[in-house]
Amino acid sequence: MTTMITRNNFDLPVLEYYGGGASYSGGRRGDKKDDYNFHLSIKKTDDGKEITVNIWYGIFNLENSTEISNESFPVSETGLSKAYDYIDDCYDIWARDHNLAYISENA
C-alpha cells in the first residue's frame, strides 16, 4: 500500500494516514528566513470533520508565526486532493515571489 504521494515536489500522505488523528507539516527553505510552510490536520466541527490547511512563512513553527492563509476541505479523497491543490497553489505564489526557477505544472 502506498503511504505517500508526490505533488509539486512535496511528498504527502494518503488519506488513511490522517485516520488516527495524525497531522502533517512540510515546507520549503527560503533564502531570507522566510520559508514556505504548511500544516494539514483533521479538525472536528459541528458538522463532523474537515481537513484544515494552514500556510505560513518563516523559520518558526505555526504557533510562533503569522498565518498567511488557511482553508478547510471535506474529509474525502476529493477533499484531500483539493487540499493538496491548495498547498500547490500557495507554494506557486511563494515561489513566484521568490523568483524561484521551479514552479509547478499547475501554474
Summary of the structure (lengths in Angstrom):
residues: 107
radius of gyration: 13.8
end to end distance: 30.2
largest distance: 42.8
contacts: 277
relative contact order: 0.18
helix: 28%
strand: 38%
